[in-house]
Amino acid sequence: GNSVTQMEGPVTLSEEAFLTINCTYTATGYPSLFWYVQYPGEGLQLLLKATKADDKGSNKGFEATYRKETTSFHLEKGSVQVSDSAVYFCALRGSSSGSARQLTFGSGTQLTVLP
Amino acid sequence: GAVVSQHPSWVICKSGTSVKIECRSLDFQATTMFWYRQFPKQSLMLMATSNEGSKATYEQGVEKDKFLINHASLTLSTLTVTSAHPEDSSFYICSAPSVYNEQFFGPGTRLTVL
């Protein structure tokens, strides 16, 4: 079945530091890949996505590139802000018809950015 | 983007009582909605897929008689936790896919069972 392995946290960075959160996946076919962000006490918000190999998703300074050869979708940001403090989830949606709408999530990575 | 709401946002109940959580898609129709459970500092675990006009599909290990799901209309799904116990305390999140298959998540409902 599908699975997502995400870098364990928590991650603590100083403001303006470079961020990388690793994410690798296992899936058959050609899944779509996502990063979601969850702020304290809230539901998940889509941060960015990529639907095919070599696609780069980007939003709010965050980027992730769909690498099929390494089955990875690492999240990066060049300069984090205190407001980026949240939990980040990597997720995939399978390409087979039976799992067309279902998401599989990684374990989540807590990011804390200090001023 | 599309909006999904949940009600209530938090609820505290006594052990043995039942609690109903609503999930609504506010500006789009959803024939399918998903219910997740999230324990503190853990990921989301899919509990069941709610299907409008038919029975819900439960994931392995989820008791369908305990977690009753009703997809009453194209914009409303409800999750009822029956005879709740402290171990059912958790953060429950629903999501609904748009016609473009993008998932929109509700803000979650925190259930505390005393």
Contacts between the chains, C-beta under 8 A, distances in Angstrom:
chain1	res1	chain2	res2	distance
A	36	B	105	7.7
A	41	B	108	7.7
A	41	B	110	7.7
A	42	B	107	5.4
A	42	B	108	6.7
A	43	B	4	7.9
A	43	B	6	7.5
A	43	B	93	5.3
A	43	B	105	4.2
A	43	B	106	5.2
A	43	B	107	4.3
A	43	B	108	4.5
A	44	B	44	7.4
A	44	B	93	7.0
A	44	B	95	7.7
A	44	B	105	4.3
A	45	B	105	7.2
A	46	B	1	7.9
A	46	B	102	6.9
A	46	B	103	7.4
A	46	B	104	8.0
A	49	B	102	7.9
A	89	B	43	6.6
A	89	B	44	7.3
A	93	B	101	7.4
A	93	B	103	7.9
A	100	B	101	7.0
A	101	B	32	6.1
A	101	B	34	7.7
A	101	B	97	4.8
A	101	B	101	6.0
A	101	B	103	7.5
A	102	B	34	7.1
A	102	B	46	6.7
A	102	B	49	7.2
A	103	B	34	7.7
A	103	B	46	7.6
A	103	B	95	7.7
A	103	B	103	6.0
A	105	B	43	4.7
A	105	B	44	5.0
A	106	B	43	6.4
A	107	B	42	6.9
A	107	B	43	4.7
A	108	B	41	7.6
A	108	B	42	7.1
A	108	B	43	5.1
A	110	B	41	7.2
